[in-house]
Amino acid sequence: MATIPTARVAEIFLNADRANSQLDFLMSDAAILASLALQYGAPLDEIKHALKRTTSGEAASPIGAALDRVTP
């Protein structure tokens, strides 16, 4: 039985400017965690809502900014 592709986000990839830096590891791990949550059914809007925001409502982290970019 063939599966019909959907238009939902199920995987996020992030890397920092400096490979193998602490920031690179943190960004990669955050992207993996978000990807797993999405693949196991966590709604993207709920993941975004759970992440930290600045007082002006912008994403406070690279993973939050990436999730903001992939949603309409």
C-alpha positions, -999 to 999 in steps of 0.1 A, spaced: 0 0 0 15 34 -10 15 62 14 3 96 3 28 124 11 15 152 34 26 188 35 33 188 72 67 195 87 83 163 102 120 170 104 141 201 112 179 204 105 201 231 121 238 237 123 259 265 138 285 285 119 313 267 137 312 230 133 316 209 165 311 240 187 289 239 218 263 259 200 264 235 170 257 206 194 229 224 211 212 235 179 215 200 164 201 184 195 172 208 197 164 201 160 165 164 166 141 167 196 117 189 177 118 164 148 111 134 170 82 153 187 67 161 153 71 126 140 53 112 171 24 136 167 32 167 187 15 197 170 40 222 156 20 251 171 22 235 206 60 231 203 64 267 192 41 279 221 62 260 246 95 276 236 108 309 251 100 342 235 113 377 239 91 404 254 83 415 218 71 379 210 101 369 188 117 335 192 145 336 218 164 306 204 176 293 170 152 264 171 123 287 178 133 309 149 136 279 126 101 267 136 87 302 130 101 301 95 85 268 85 50 277 97 26 300 78 
